[in-house]
Amino acid sequence: MRQTVPVFFFDTSDGDRHDRDEEGQDLPDAQAARRLALETLPAMADDRLPDGDNRVFTVSVRDARGTPIYAVELALKGGWVAAPSGGG
């Protein structure tokens, strides 16, 4: 009997750009998909910073049927507490 590996799709958004995963990735299980979604967020944030002080990064995971099974969000919120010295 041949065992198939589950396919998971990772849709991402950085607040401006929304990408729907049409290829998917073979992973052992939903927990592996969750870990990959969490690992994706820092790289997404790194690619977009320092592009503004407020941005929300999201990764949504879908199973092979297209059913959403997991979602994670990283919110960046920044602002001056006091006016910077030196005109910066």
KOLGU-4560 file (N, C-alpha, C; in nm, 3 decimals, padded with zeros to 5 digits):
<recs>
<n_xx: 00.085 n_yy: -00.118 n_zz: 00.000 ca_xx: 00.000 ca_yy: 00.000 ca_zz: 00.000 c_xx: 00.090 c_yy: 00.124 c_zz: 00.000 mol: A seq: 1 type: MET>
<n_xx: 00.064 n_yy: 00.213 n_zz: -00.092 ca_xx: 00.143 ca_yy: 00.335 ca_zz: -00.104 c_xx: 00.084 c_yy: 00.446 c_zz: -00.016 mol: A seq: 2 type: ARG>
<n_xx: 00.168 n_yy: 00.506 n_zz: 00.066 ca_xx: 00.123 ca_yy: 00.612 ca_zz: 00.155 c_xx: 00.152 c_yy: 00.746 c_zz: 00.089 mol: A seq: 3 type: GLN>
<n_xx: 00.053 n_yy: 00.834 n_zz: 00.085 ca_xx: 00.072 ca_yy: 00.965 ca_zz: 00.024 c_xx: 00.107 c_yy: 01.067 c_zz: 00.132 mol: A seq: 4 type: THR>
<n_xx: 00.185 n_yy: 01.165 n_zz: 00.090 ca_xx: 00.225 ca_yy: 01.273 ca_zz: 00.180 c_xx: 00.125 c_yy: 01.387 c_zz: 00.162 mol: A seq: 5 type: VAL>
<n_xx: 00.073 n_yy: 01.444 n_zz: 00.270 ca_xx: -00.023 ca_yy: 01.553 ca_zz: 00.257 c_xx: 00.039 c_yy: 01.677 c_zz: 00.192 mol: A seq: 6 type: PRO>
<n_xx: -00.045 n_yy: 01.749 n_zz: 00.119 ca_xx: -00.005 ca_yy: 01.874 ca_zz: 00.057 c_xx: -00.073 c_yy: 01.989 c_zz: 00.132 mol: A seq: 7 type: VAL>
<n_xx: 00.005 n_yy: 02.094 n_zz: 00.157 ca_xx: -00.047 ca_yy: 02.212 ca_zz: 00.226 c_xx: -00.013 c_yy: 02.335 c_zz: 00.144 mol: A seq: 8 type: PHE>
<n_xx: -00.104 n_yy: 02.432 n_zz: 00.145 ca_xx: -00.089 ca_yy: 02.556 ca_zz: 00.070 c_xx: -00.076 c_yy: 02.672 c_zz: 00.167 mol: A seq: 9 type: PHE>
<n_xx: 00.017 n_yy: 02.764 n_zz: 00.137 ca_xx: 00.048 ca_yy: 02.875 ca_zz: 00.227 c_xx: 00.018 c_yy: 03.007 c_zz: 00.158 mol: A seq: 10 type: PHE>
<n_xx: -00.092 n_yy: 03.070 n_zz: 00.196 ca_xx: -00.129 ca_yy: 03.201 ca_zz: 00.142 c_xx: -00.072 c_yy: 03.308 c_zz: 00.234 mol: A seq: 11 type: ASP>
<n_xx: -00.012 n_yy: 03.412 n_zz: 00.176 ca_xx: 00.054 ca_yy: 03.514 ca_zz: 00.257 c_xx: 00.002 c_yy: 03.653 c_zz: 00.223 mol: A seq: 12 type: THR>
<n_xx: 00.015 n_yy: 03.742 n_zz: 00.321 ca_xx: -00.021 ca_yy: 03.881 ca_zz: 00.302 c_xx: 00.071 c_yy: 03.967 c_zz: 00.389 mol: A seq: 13 type: SER>
<n_xx: 00.114 n_yy: 04.080 n_zz: 00.333 ca_xx: 00.194 ca_yy: 04.175 ca_zz: 00.411 c_xx: 00.121 c_yy: 04.307 c_zz: 00.427 mol: A seq: 14 type: ASP>
<n_xx: -00.008 n_yy: 04.307 n_zz: 00.403 ca_xx: -00.088 ca_yy: 04.428 ca_zz: 00.413 c_xx: -00.105 c_yy: 04.498 c_zz: 00.279 mol: A seq: 15 type: GLY>
<n_xx: -00.006 n_yy: 04.486 n_zz: 00.192 ca_xx: -00.014 ca_yy: 04.544 ca_zz: 00.058 c_xx: -00.030 c_yy: 04.435 c_zz: -00.048 mol: A seq: 16 type: ASP>
<n_xx: 00.046 n_yy: 04.331 n_zz: -00.033 ca_xx: 00.048 ca_yy: 04.224 ca_zz: -00.132 c_xx: -00.009 c_yy: 04.097 c_zz: -00.073 mol: A seq: 17 type: ARG>
<n_xx: -00.097 n_yy: 04.033 n_zz: -00.149 ca_xx: -00.159 ca_yy: 03.907 ca_zz: -00.108 c_xx: -00.123 c_yy: 03.801 c_zz: -00.211 mol: A seq: 18 type: HIS>
<n_xx: -00.063 n_yy: 03.693 n_zz: -00.166 ca_xx: -00.021 ca_yy: 03.586 ca_zz: -00.256 c_xx: -00.092 c_yy: 03.457 c_zz: -00.219 mol: A seq: 19 type: ASP>
<n_xx: -00.158 n_yy: 03.398 n_zz: -00.318 ca_xx: -00.226 ca_yy: 03.269 ca_zz: -00.300 c_xx: -00.134 c_yy: 03.160 c_zz: -00.355 mol: A seq: 20 type: ARG>
<n_xx: -00.103 n_yy: 03.065 n_zz: -00.271 ca_xx: -00.017 ca_yy: 02.953 ca_zz: -00.307 c_xx: -00.095 c_yy: 02.856 c_zz: -00.395 mol: A seq: 21 type: ASP>
<n_xx: -00.050 n_yy: 02.838 n_zz: -00.518 ca_xx: -00.116 ca_yy: 02.746 ca_zz: -00.611 c_xx: -00.040 c_yy: 02.615 c_zz: -00.625 mol: A seq: 22 type: GLU>
<n_xx: 00.083 n_yy: 02.608 n_zz: -00.573 ca_xx: 00.166 ca_yy: 02.488 ca_zz: -00.588 c_xx: 00.160 c_yy: 02.396 c_zz: -00.468 mol: A seq: 23 type: GLU>
<n_xx: 00.162 n_yy: 02.452 n_zz: -00.349 ca_xx: 00.159 ca_yy: 02.372 ca_zz: -00.228 c_xx: 00.292 c_yy: 02.308 c_zz: -00.196 mol: A seq: 24 type: GLY>
<n_xx: 00.299 n_yy: 02.249 n_zz: -00.079 ca_xx: 00.419 ca_yy: 02.180 ca_zz: -00.034 c_xx: 00.381 c_yy: 02.048 c_zz: 00.031 mol: A seq: 25 type: GLN>
<n_xx: 00.459 n_yy: 01.947 n_zz: 00.002 ca_xx: 00.441 ca_yy: 01.817 ca_zz: 00.066 c_xx: 00.505 c_yy: 01.822 c_zz: 00.204 mol: A seq: 26 type: ASP>
<n_xx: 00.428 n_yy: 01.795 n_zz: 00.305 ca_xx: 00.477 ca_yy: 01.794 ca_zz: 00.443 c_xx: 00.420 c_yy: 01.673 c_zz: 00.515 mol: A seq: 27 type: LEU>
<n_xx: 00.486 n_yy: 01.627 n_zz: 00.620 ca_xx: 00.440 ca_yy: 01.506 ca_zz: 00.688 c_xx: 00.301 c_yy: 01.517 c_zz: 00.752 mol: A seq: 28 type: PRO>
<n_xx: 00.269 n_yy: 01.637 n_zz: 00.806 ca_xx: 00.141 ca_yy: 01.651 ca_zz: 00.876 c_xx: 00.109 c_yy: 01.799 c_zz: 00.900 mol: A seq: 29 type: ASP>
<n_xx: -00.006 n_yy: 01.823 n_zz: 00.960 ca_xx: -00.051 ca_yy: 01.960 ca_zz: 00.987 c_xx: 00.040 c_yy: 02.033 c_zz: 01.084 mol: A seq: 30 type: ALA>
<n_xx: 00.102 n_yy: 01.961 n_zz: 01.178 ca_xx: 00.194 ca_yy: 02.026 ca_zz: 01.272 c_xx: 00.317 c_yy: 02.080 c_zz: 01.198 mol: A seq: 31 type: GLN>
<n_xx: 00.364 n_yy: 02.008 n_zz: 01.098 ca_xx: 00.476 ca_yy: 02.057 ca_zz: 01.018 c_xx: 00.435 c_yy: 02.180 c_zz: 00.938 mol: A seq: 32 type: ALA>
<n_xx: 00.312 n_yy: 02.182 n_zz: 00.890 ca_xx: 00.261 ca_yy: 02.299 ca_zz: 00.817 c_xx: 00.252 c_yy: 02.419 c_zz: 00.911 mol: A seq: 33 type: ALA>
<n_xx: 00.209 n_yy: 02.397 n_zz: 01.032 ca_xx: 00.202 ca_yy: 02.505 ca_zz: 01.132 c_xx: 00.341 c_yy: 02.562 c_zz: 01.159 mol: A seq: 34 type: ARG>
<n_xx: 00.438 n_yy: 02.475 n_zz: 01.179 ca_xx: 00.575 ca_yy: 02.521 ca_zz: 01.205 c_xx: 00.629 c_yy: 02.603 c_zz: 01.087 mol: A seq: 35 type: ARG>
<n_xx: 00.603 n_yy: 02.557 n_zz: 00.965 ca_xx: 00.650 ca_yy: 02.630 ca_zz: 00.848 c_xx: 00.583 c_yy: 02.767 c_zz: 00.838 mol: A seq: 36 type: LEU>
<n_xx: 00.455 n_yy: 02.775 n_zz: 00.869 ca_xx: 00.384 ca_yy: 02.903 ca_zz: 00.867 c_xx: 00.448 c_yy: 02.999 c_zz: 00.967 mol: A seq: 37 type: ALA>
<n_xx: 00.477 n_yy: 02.951 n_zz: 01.087 ca_xx: 00.540 ca_yy: 03.036 ca_zz: 01.189 c_xx: 00.680 c_yy: 03.080 c_zz: 01.147 mol: A seq: 38 type: LEU>
<n_xx: 00.755 n_yy: 02.991 n_zz: 01.084 ca_xx: 00.890 ca_yy: 03.024 ca_zz: 01.040 c_xx: 00.891 c_yy: 03.123 c_zz: 00.924 mol: A seq: 39 type: GLU>
<n_xx: 00.783 n_yy: 03.129 n_zz: 00.850 ca_xx: 00.774 ca_yy: 03.219 ca_zz: 00.733 c_xx: 00.761 c_yy: 03.365 c_zz: 00.775 mol: A seq: 40 type: THR>
<n_xx: 00.695 n_yy: 03.392 n_zz: 00.886 ca_xx: 00.667 ca_yy: 03.530 ca_zz: 00.926 c_xx: 00.790 c_yy: 03.618 c_zz: 00.943 mol: A seq: 41 type: LEU>
<n_xx: 00.894 n_yy: 03.576 n_zz: 01.014 ca_xx: 01.010 ca_yy: 03.665 ca_zz: 01.029 c_xx: 01.074 c_yy: 03.702 c_zz: 00.895 mol: A seq: 42 type: PRO>
<n_xx: 01.080 n_yy: 03.608 n_zz: 00.802 ca_xx: 01.138 ca_yy: 03.637 ca_zz: 00.671 c_xx: 01.051 c_yy: 03.738 c_zz: 00.594 mol: A seq: 43 type: ALA>
<n_xx: 00.920 n_yy: 03.725 n_zz: 00.606 ca_xx: 00.830 ca_yy: 03.822 ca_zz: 00.542 c_xx: 00.853 c_yy: 03.961 c_zz: 00.599 mol: A seq: 44 type: MET>
<n_xx: 00.861 n_yy: 03.970 n_zz: 00.731 ca_xx: 00.882 ca_yy: 04.099 ca_zz: 00.796 c_xx: 01.016 c_yy: 04.158 c_zz: 00.757 mol: A seq: 45 type: ALA>
<n_xx: 01.119 n_yy: 04.076 n_zz: 00.752 ca_xx: 01.252 ca_yy: 04.123 ca_zz: 00.717 c_xx: 01.256 c_yy: 04.179 c_zz: 00.575 mol: A seq: 46 type: ASP>
<n_xx: 01.181 n_yy: 04.118 n_zz: 00.484 ca_xx: 01.177 ca_yy: 04.165 ca_zz: 00.345 c_xx: 01.111 c_yy: 04.302 c_zz: 00.333 mol: A seq: 47 type: ASP>
<n_xx: 01.018 n_yy: 04.335 n_zz: 00.421 ca_xx: 00.939 ca_yy: 04.458 ca_zz: 00.409 c_xx: 00.985 c_yy: 04.572 c_zz: 00.499 mol: A seq: 48 type: ARG>
<n_xx: 01.071 n_yy: 04.544 n_zz: 00.595 ca_xx: 01.115 ca_yy: 04.648 ca_zz: 00.687 c_xx: 01.233 c_yy: 04.722 c_zz: 00.628 mol: A seq: 49 type: LEU>
<n_xx: 01.249 n_yy: 04.849 n_zz: 00.649 ca_xx: 01.172 ca_yy: 04.938 ca_zz: 00.736 c_xx: 01.064 c_yy: 05.014 c_zz: 00.662 mol: A seq: 50 type: PRO>
<n_xx: 00.983 n_yy: 04.949 n_zz: 00.585 ca_xx: 00.880 ca_yy: 05.009 ca_zz: 00.503 c_xx: 00.757 c_yy: 05.046 c_zz: 00.587 mol: A seq: 51 type: ASP>
<n_xx: 00.772 n_yy: 05.148 n_zz: 00.672 ca_xx: 00.660 ca_yy: 05.194 ca_zz: 00.753 c_xx: 00.664 c_yy: 05.139 c_zz: 00.895 mol: A seq: 52 type: GLY>
<n_xx: 00.583 n_yy: 05.200 n_zz: 00.980 ca_xx: 00.579 ca_yy: 05.162 ca_zz: 01.121 c_xx: 00.464 c_yy: 05.068 c_zz: 01.157 mol: A seq: 53 type: ASP>
<n_xx: 00.370 n_yy: 05.052 n_zz: 01.066 ca_xx: 00.253 ca_yy: 04.970 ca_zz: 01.096 c_xx: 00.227 c_yy: 04.874 c_zz: 00.980 mol: A seq: 54 type: ASN>
<n_xx: 00.230 n_yy: 04.747 n_zz: 01.010 ca_xx: 00.208 ca_yy: 04.647 ca_zz: 00.906 c_xx: 00.167 c_yy: 04.517 c_zz: 00.973 mol: A seq: 55 type: ARG>
<n_xx: 00.079 n_yy: 04.443 n_zz: 00.908 ca_xx: 00.037 ca_yy: 04.313 ca_zz: 00.959 c_xx: 00.074 c_yy: 04.207 c_zz: 00.855 mol: A seq: 56 type: VAL>
<n_xx: 00.148 n_yy: 04.108 n_zz: 00.900 ca_xx: 00.191 ca_yy: 03.997 ca_zz: 00.816 c_xx: 00.108 c_yy: 03.874 c_zz: 00.853 mol: A seq: 57 type: PHE>
<n_xx: 00.053 n_yy: 03.805 n_zz: 00.754 ca_xx: -00.026 ca_yy: 03.687 ca_zz: 00.783 c_xx: 00.013 c_yy: 03.571 c_zz: 00.693 mol: A seq: 58 type: THR>
<n_xx: -00.002 n_yy: 03.452 n_zz: 00.747 ca_xx: 00.014 ca_yy: 03.328 ca_zz: 00.671 c_xx: -00.107 c_yy: 03.242 c_zz: 00.705 mol: A seq: 59 type: VAL>
<n_xx: -00.176 n_yy: 03.197 n_zz: 00.602 ca_xx: -00.290 ca_yy: 03.106 ca_zz: 00.618 c_xx: -00.256 c_yy: 02.975 c_zz: 00.551 mol: A seq: 60 type: SER>
<n_xx: -00.284 n_yy: 02.865 n_zz: 00.617 ca_xx: -00.254 ca_yy: 02.733 ca_zz: 00.563 c_xx: -00.385 c_yy: 02.665 c_zz: 00.523 mol: A seq: 61 type: VAL>
<n_xx: -00.384 n_yy: 02.611 n_zz: 00.401 ca_xx: -00.497 ca_yy: 02.532 ca_zz: 00.351 c_xx: -00.453 c_yy: 02.388 c_zz: 00.329 mol: A seq: 62 type: ARG>
<n_xx: -00.545 n_yy: 02.294 n_zz: 00.349 ca_xx: -00.514 ca_yy: 02.154 ca_zz: 00.321 c_xx: -00.539 c_yy: 02.126 c_zz: 00.172 mol: A seq: 63 type: ASP>
<n_xx: -00.522 n_yy: 02.002 n_zz: 00.131 ca_xx: -00.535 ca_yy: 01.965 ca_zz: -00.010 c_xx: -00.675 c_yy: 01.990 c_zz: -00.066 mol: A seq: 64 type: ALA>
<n_xx: -00.775 n_yy: 01.992 n_zz: 00.019 ca_xx: -00.912 ca_yy: 02.022 ca_zz: -00.025 c_xx: -00.939 c_yy: 02.171 c_zz: -00.036 mol: A seq: 65 type: ARG>
<n_xx: -00.842 n_yy: 02.253 n_zz: 00.009 ca_xx: -00.860 ca_yy: 02.398 ca_zz: 00.007 c_xx: -00.921 c_yy: 02.453 c_zz: 00.134 mol: A seq: 66 type: GLY>
<n_xx: -00.938 n_yy: 02.369 n_zz: 00.233 ca_xx: -00.997 ca_yy: 02.411 ca_zz: 00.361 c_xx: -00.890 c_yy: 02.478 c_zz: 00.447 mol: A seq: 67 type: THR>
<n_xx: -00.916 n_yy: 02.601 n_zz: 00.494 ca_xx: -00.821 ca_yy: 02.666 ca_zz: 00.586 c_xx: -00.811 c_yy: 02.585 c_zz: 00.715 mol: A seq: 68 type: PRO>
<n_xx: -00.686 n_yy: 02.559 n_zz: 00.758 ca_xx: -00.667 ca_yy: 02.480 ca_zz: 00.880 c_xx: -00.586 c_yy: 02.553 c_zz: 00.986 mol: A seq: 69 type: ILE>
<n_xx: -00.513 n_yy: 02.658 n_zz: 00.947 ca_xx: -00.430 ca_yy: 02.730 ca_zz: 01.044 c_xx: -00.403 c_yy: 02.869 c_zz: 00.990 mol: A seq: 70 type: TYR>
<n_xx: -00.397 n_yy: 02.966 n_zz: 01.079 ca_xx: -00.362 ca_yy: 03.103 ca_zz: 01.040 c_xx: -00.279 c_yy: 03.165 c_zz: 01.151 mol: A seq: 71 type: ALA>
<n_xx: -00.181 n_yy: 03.244 n_zz: 01.111 ca_xx: -00.095 ca_yy: 03.312 ca_zz: 01.208 c_xx: -00.071 c_yy: 03.454 c_zz: 01.158 mol: A seq: 72 type: VAL>
<n_xx: -00.055 n_yy: 03.545 n_zz: 01.252 ca_xx: -00.041 ca_yy: 03.687 ca_zz: 01.219 c_xx: 00.069 c_yy: 03.748 c_zz: 01.305 mol: A seq: 73 type: GLU>
<n_xx: 00.147 n_yy: 03.835 n_zz: 01.244 ca_xx: 00.250 ca_yy: 03.911 ca_zz: 01.314 c_xx: 00.223 c_yy: 04.058 c_zz: 01.287 mol: A seq: 74 type: LEU>
<n_xx: 00.198 n_yy: 04.136 n_zz: 01.393 ca_xx: 00.167 ca_yy: 04.279 ca_zz: 01.378 c_xx: 00.287 c_yy: 04.363 c_zz: 01.420 mol: A seq: 75 type: ALA>
<n_xx: 00.323 n_yy: 04.455 n_zz: 01.334 ca_xx: 00.427 ca_yy: 04.552 ca_zz: 01.363 c_xx: 00.359 c_yy: 04.685 c_zz: 01.390 mol: A seq: 76 type: LEU>
<n_xx: 00.381 n_yy: 04.740 n_zz: 01.506 ca_xx: 00.324 ca_yy: 04.869 ca_zz: 01.544 c_xx: 00.435 c_yy: 04.955 c_zz: 01.598 mol: A seq: 77 type: LYS>
<n_xx: 00.461 n_yy: 05.066 n_zz: 01.534 ca_xx: 00.568 ca_yy: 05.154 ca_zz: 01.579 c_xx: 00.529 c_yy: 05.300 c_zz: 01.570 mol: A seq: 78 type: GLY>
<n_xx: 00.591 n_yy: 05.383 n_zz: 01.649 ca_xx: 00.567 ca_yy: 05.526 ca_zz: 01.647 c_xx: 00.657 c_yy: 05.594 c_zz: 01.746 mol: A seq: 79 type: GLY>
<n_xx: 00.685 n_yy: 05.719 n_zz: 01.719 ca_xx: 00.771 ca_yy: 05.797 ca_zz: 01.807 c_xx: 00.702 c_yy: 05.819 c_zz: 01.941 mol: A seq: 80 type: TRP>
<n_xx: 00.774 n_yy: 05.797 n_zz: 02.050 ca_xx: 00.727 ca_yy: 05.825 ca_zz: 02.183 c_xx: 00.751 c_yy: 05.973 c_zz: 02.214 mol: A seq: 81 type: VAL>
<n_xx: 00.863 n_yy: 06.025 n_zz: 02.166 ca_xx: 00.897 ca_yy: 06.165 ca_zz: 02.176 c_xx: 00.959 c_yy: 06.206 c_zz: 02.042 mol: A seq: 82 type: ALA>
<n_xx: 00.950 n_yy: 06.333 n_zz: 02.011 ca_xx: 01.008 ca_yy: 06.381 ca_zz: 01.885 c_xx: 01.157 c_yy: 06.352 c_zz: 01.883 mol: A seq: 83 type: ALA>
<n_xx: 01.206 n_yy: 06.295 n_zz: 01.771 ca_xx: 01.350 ca_yy: 06.266 ca_zz: 01.765 c_xx: 01.431 c_yy: 06.392 c_zz: 01.756 mol: A seq: 84 type: PRO>
<n_xx: 01.549 n_yy: 06.390 n_zz: 01.818 ca_xx: 01.638 ca_yy: 06.505 ca_zz: 01.809 c_xx: 01.720 c_yy: 06.493 c_zz: 01.681 mol: A seq: 85 type: SER>
<n_xx: 01.767 n_yy: 06.602 n_zz: 01.629 ca_xx: 01.851 ca_yy: 06.600 ca_zz: 01.512 c_xx: 01.775 c_yy: 06.593 c_zz: 01.381 mol: A seq: 86 type: GLY>
<n_xx: 01.644 n_yy: 06.616 n_zz: 01.381 ca_xx: 01.567 ca_yy: 06.621 ca_zz: 01.258 c_xx: 01.542 c_yy: 06.486 c_zz: 01.194 mol: A seq: 87 type: GLY>
<n_xx: 01.565 n_yy: 06.374 n_zz: 01.265 ca_xx: 01.552 ca_yy: 06.242 ca_zz: 01.205 c_xx: 01.416 c_yy: 06.194 c_zz: 01.206 mol: A seq: 88 type: GLY>
</recs>
